[in-house]
Amino acid sequence: MSTTTLASQRIASLLDENSFVEIGGLVTARATDFNLKQTQTPSDGVITGYGVIDGNLVYVYSQDASVLGGSMGEMHAKKIAHLYDLAMKMGAPVIGLIDSAGLRLQEATDALNAFGEVYLKQTLASGVIPQITAVFGNCGGGLALVSALSDFTFMEGKKARLFVNSPNALEGNEISRCDTSAAAFQSEKAGIVDVVADEAEIFAQVRELIGMLPANNEENHSYIECEDDLNRICPDLAGCVGDTSVFAAQIADDQIFFETKRNYAREMVTGFIRMNGMTIGVVANRTEIYGEDGEVEEKFAPALTTRGCRKGADFISFCDAFDIPVLSLTNVKGFEATTCAERNIAREAARLTYAFANATVPKVNVVIGKAYGSAYVAMNSKAIGADMTFAWPEAEIGTMESHLAAKIICDGQGAEAIEACKEEYAALQNNVASAAARGYVDAIIEAPDTRKYVIGAFEMLFTKREDRPAKKHGTV
């Protein structure tokens, strides 16, 4: 890079030292309307090239807000499109560092076409190479789609803005009351942003994520030598049933868990761990969030929600595309029951069910709490394709809780009959032994032994192959 700019500094902060090689550094705008001919546009407002992160090849573009606000025009987009072509040929991730005023108005239809060219490249790359964007400044209008088309989005917590429509352009809204472009909204409400942090932490987190992910969908190099004990006992695991983000870290190699969509639908946990050096995707129900002092900060009902199902389905789809095995931790009694949820819960629960059932990667389910009704079935049950299902001795699996079933079965028979029916139903139907006797659970395991059993299952499933009916794609 010939001159030092904020855009170039960001690339240097992200990549291994002295590893970046710039491509297209001499490209400038071709348009001349509205005095652009007299305007200097070095690199046309975007620095593109390649480098390495912990030795892993990555392609990077970084928008330069000092050049026409980092706006996207014809040549700006062509540089990004060319970068995608190289990344697809080499099978390596693309990382976009966003800081842009959006569409370059002086280039009109050329700029619009430029957006389309980038969208097309992102679409072709989806499921082939990982795509990551990090938003440091403005990412508005059509550029927001670039972020949403990526697999993972990081956002600086104070200065970054991500929006399709400006907050003040929304009827009845005022930015001081509801800043829909802020990191808080986009991570908590919209669910586009995976991680909110300052710039330095974002670079560290992107580097950590790249280390977890395969380079592409065919050559999975996301394996490292495991120095953690494969048979390590996790004595405190039973106490983590409520907060499964802590649970995931406990069973992971070196207790490292990279959580995705951290602030969105927090009743569903998604993210990556390593087990025996292999990257595993985790999808888990959560009923509590623990603070740093170990105290419960927030509680959730043990239910599948609209947002939780959407979050889980998208994550499973990514894992399946990149051949990353999936571990589910089930603790759910039913579906969210509100008028608002009823508008979409069937559709989103169906998407979650489809994602689990459609995935051909190795799939392991551990029932760690309650597992009732169709919600349990949707959470990677054996019925929809889990390869191995484990359950803890205290887990409950059944149609519904025994006291509810008893009220239905013994309707009108009095309290004593209902109580007797409740005990009988619990003994016959709602325990893991009865589920195991029918083959719905492969093994009943003690909570502290979960890590070694799950590692053993994924080792056994390492060479899994599963054919599906020939079709272009599903429609769910």
SVG drawing of the C-alpha trace seen along z (x, -y; Angstrom):
<svg xmlns="http://www.w3.org/2000/svg" viewBox="-66 -20 72 71">
<polyline fill="none" stroke="black" stroke-width="0.4" points="0.0,0.0 1.6,-3.2 0.1,-5.6 -1.0,-5.0 -4.7,-5.5 -7.2,-4.4 -8.4,-1.7 -4.8,-0.4 -4.2,-0.5 -7.3,1.7 -5.9,4.3 -2.5,4.2 -4.3,4.7 -6.2,7.6 -3.6,9.7 -0.3,11.3 2.5,8.7 3.8,7.7 1.6,10.4 -0.7,8.1 -0.3,7.8 -2.4,5.2 -4.2,5.8 -5.4,3.0 -3.8,0.2 -3.6,-2.0 -7.3,-1.8 -9.2,-5.0 -12.7,-6.1 -13.6,-6.2 -16.6,-8.5 -16.2,-12.2 -19.6,-13.6 -20.1,-16.2 -16.4,-17.2 -15.2,-13.7 -12.5,-14.1 -10.9,-16.7 -11.3,-14.6 -8.5,-12.3 -9.8,-8.8 -6.8,-6.7 -7.7,-3.0 -11.2,-4.3 -11.9,-4.3 -11.3,-0.7 -8.0,1.2 -8.1,4.8 -5.7,7.7 -4.7,10.8 -2.7,11.9 -2.7,14.5 -4.2,14.9 -2.2,17.3 -0.9,18.7 -4.4,19.1 -4.9,17.3 -7.6,14.7 -8.8,12.0 -9.5,8.6 -11.1,5.3 -11.2,2.2 -13.2,-0.9 -11.5,-4.2 -13.8,-6.9 -11.3,-9.6 -12.0,-9.0 -15.5,-10.2 -16.7,-8.9 -15.7,-5.4 -18.8,-5.4 -19.2,-2.5 -18.9,-3.2 -18.1,-1.2 -14.4,-0.6 -14.7,-0.3 -17.1,2.6 -15.1,4.2 -12.1,4.5 -14.3,6.2 -15.8,8.5 -12.3,9.4 -11.3,10.2 -14.2,12.6 -13.1,14.3 -9.7,14.9 -11.0,16.1 -13.4,18.6 -10.5,20.0 -8.3,20.4 -10.9,21.5 -10.2,18.9 -12.4,16.6 -13.3,13.0 -13.3,10.3 -14.8,6.9 -14.0,3.9 -16.9,1.5 -16.8,-2.3 -18.8,-3.8 -21.2,-6.6 -23.0,-4.1 -23.9,-4.4 -21.8,-7.0 -24.5,-9.3 -22.2,-10.9 -22.1,-7.5 -25.8,-6.8 -26.7,-3.6 -23.0,-2.6 -23.0,-2.6 -26.3,-0.7 -24.9,1.9 -21.8,2.0 -24.0,3.0 -25.5,5.8 -22.1,7.1 -21.1,7.4 -24.4,9.0 -23.9,11.6 -20.4,12.5 -21.6,12.9 -24.4,15.1 -22.1,17.4 -19.7,17.5 -22.3,18.4 -21.8,21.9 -18.4,22.1 -16.2,19.8 -16.8,18.0 -17.7,14.4 -17.2,12.0 -17.9,8.2 -16.8,5.8 -18.6,2.4 -16.5,-0.5 -18.4,-3.5 -21.5,-3.9 -23.0,-0.8 -26.3,-2.2 -28.8,-1.6 -27.8,1.0 -24.5,1.6 -26.4,3.1 -27.3,6.0 -23.6,6.7 -23.4,7.2 -26.6,9.3 -25.4,11.5 -22.3,12.3 -22.1,15.3 -20.9,13.2 -21.0,9.5 -19.0,7.6 -19.8,4.0 -18.0,1.3 -20.1,0.4 -20.0,-3.5 -19.4,-5.0 -20.6,-2.3 -24.0,-2.6 -25.8,0.2 -29.2,-0.6 -31.3,-0.2 -33.4,-3.3 -32.1,-6.1 -33.7,-6.0 -35.2,-9.5 -36.7,-8.4 -38.9,-5.9 -42.4,-7.2 -43.1,-7.9 -39.5,-7.3 -37.0,-9.7 -33.3,-8.7 -33.0,-9.8 -35.8,-7.4 -34.9,-4.5 -31.6,-4.4 -32.3,-1.6 -28.8,-2.1 -26.9,-1.5 -25.1,1.6 -27.4,2.4 -30.5,2.5 -28.8,4.4 -27.4,7.0 -30.3,7.4 -33.4,6.7 -32.5,7.3 -30.1,10.2 -27.7,9.2 -24.7,8.6 -22.8,11.4 -20.3,9.4 -20.3,5.8 -17.0,4.5 -14.3,1.9 -12.0,2.0 -9.1,3.8 -11.4,6.5 -13.1,6.9 -9.8,7.7 -9.0,10.2 -12.4,11.8 -12.3,12.1 -8.9,13.7 -10.3,16.2 -13.3,17.0 -11.0,17.5 -9.1,20.0 -12.3,22.0 -13.7,22.1 -12.7,24.2 -11.2,22.3 -13.9,23.5 -16.6,26.1 -14.3,28.8 -11.0,28.6 -11.7,28.6 -8.5,27.6 -10.3,26.6 -8.5,29.2 -5.7,28.6 -3.8,30.8 -5.7,31.3 -3.8,30.9 -6.8,31.1 -7.7,34.4 -10.2,36.2 -11.6,38.0 -11.7,34.9 -14.5,35.0 -16.6,31.9 -17.8,32.0 -19.8,28.7 -21.6,29.4 -25.0,30.2 -25.0,26.7 -24.7,25.2 -28.0,26.6 -29.6,23.1 -26.8,21.2 -25.6,23.4 -23.1,20.9 -21.2,21.8 -22.0,25.5 -20.5,25.3 -17.3,23.8 -17.0,26.4 -17.0,29.3 -14.8,27.6 -11.1,28.1 -9.4,25.6 -12.9,24.3 -13.1,21.9 -16.5,21.1 -17.0,18.7 -20.7,17.6 -22.5,16.2 -25.4,13.7 -24.6,13.1 -27.2,10.5 -30.0,11.8 -32.6,14.4 -30.5,15.2 -32.8,18.1 -31.1,20.0 -27.3,20.4 -25.3,20.9 -21.5,21.0 -18.3,22.9 -16.2,25.1 -13.4,27.5 -13.5,31.1 -10.4,33.3 -9.2,30.4 -12.2,30.5 -14.6,27.6 -18.1,28.4 -21.2,26.2 -23.4,26.0 -27.1,25.2 -28.6,25.2 -31.7,24.0 -31.0,21.6 -33.2,20.7 -30.7,18.5 -27.8,16.1 -25.2,16.0 -23.2,12.9 -19.5,12.8 -20.2,13.4 -22.1,16.6 -25.5,15.1 -28.5,15.4 -29.0,12.1 -31.8,13.1 -34.3,16.0 -36.2,17.4 -39.0,19.9 -37.8,23.3 -39.5,22.8 -38.7,22.4 -39.2,18.8 -39.6,17.3 -36.3,15.6 -34.6,18.5 -35.7,20.9 -34.6,18.4 -31.2,18.1 -30.7,21.8 -31.8,22.6 -29.5,20.1 -26.5,21.4 -27.2,25.1 -27.5,24.2 -24.0,22.6 -22.5,25.6 -24.1,28.1 -22.7,26.0 -19.2,26.2 -19.3,29.7 -19.1,28.7 -20.6,31.3 -23.5,30.2 -24.1,30.8 -27.5,29.9 -28.2,29.5 -31.9,30.0 -33.9,28.5 -37.3,27.4 -40.9,27.9 -42.8,26.3 -43.3,23.3 -43.5,19.6 -47.2,18.9 -48.1,15.3 -50.3,13.6 -47.3,12.0 -45.3,15.3 -48.3,17.1 -47.9,15.0 -44.6,16.7 -43.7,19.5 -45.0,22.3 -43.0,21.1 -39.8,20.5 -40.1,23.8 -40.6,25.5 -37.4,23.9 -35.5,25.1 -36.9,28.6 -36.0,28.6 -32.4,27.3 -31.7,30.2 -33.4,32.8 -31.8,31.6 -28.3,31.4 -26.1,34.4 -23.2,33.6 -22.6,35.7 -25.3,34.7 -25.3,35.5 -28.0,34.6 -27.7,34.5 -30.9,34.2 -29.9,32.3 -33.2,31.2 -36.8,31.4 -37.7,32.6 -41.4,32.3 -43.7,32.4 -43.0,31.2 -40.5,28.7 -38.3,31.6 -38.8,33.3 -37.6,30.1 -34.4,29.9 -32.4,32.5 -34.3,35.6 -33.5,39.0 -36.8,38.9 -35.5,36.1 -32.0,37.5 -29.8,37.2 -27.1,39.9 -26.5,40.3 -28.7,39.2 -27.5,39.2 -29.6,38.2 -28.8,37.5 -30.5,39.7 -32.6,36.8 -33.8,35.7 -37.4,36.0 -38.7,37.0 -42.3,37.2 -45.4,35.6 -46.0,33.3 -45.4,32.9 -47.1,35.7 -49.4,33.4 -50.8,32.0 -51.2,35.4 -53.0,36.7 -55.5,33.9 -56.4,34.8 -56.4,38.6 -58.4,38.5 -60.6,35.6 -63.5,35.5 -62.2,38.3 -61.1,36.3 -57.8,35.1 -56.8,38.5 -57.2,40.3 -55.3,37.4 -52.4,37.7 -52.2,41.4 -52.3,41.0 -49.6,38.4 -47.2,40.7 -47.9,43.6 -47.5,41.4 -44.2,40.1 -42.9,43.6 -44.1,45.1 -43.7,42.3 -41.7,39.3 -38.3,40.7 -35.3,41.4 -35.3,45.1 -38.6,45.5 -37.3,43.5 -34.1,45.6 -36.1,48.8 -37.8,47.7 -34.5,46.8 -35.1,43.0 -32.0,42.5 -28.8,44.4 -27.2,44.1 -28.0,42.6 -24.8,40.9 -23.8,39.1 -23.5,35.3 -19.7,35.1 -18.9,37.7 -20.6,35.7 -17.4,34.4 -15.8,37.8 -19.1,39.4 -19.7,36.6 -16.1,36.7 -16.3,40.4 -19.6,40.1 -18.1,37.5 -15.0,39.6 -17.2,42.5 -19.2,40.3 -16.1,38.7 -16.6,40.6 -20.4,40.2 -21.9,40.2 -25.6,39.7 -27.4,39.5 -30.6,37.5 -33.3,37.5 -32.0,35.7 -33.4,32.2 -32.2,28.6 -33.0,27.4 -35.7,27.5 -38.3,24.8 -38.6,24.3"/>
</svg>
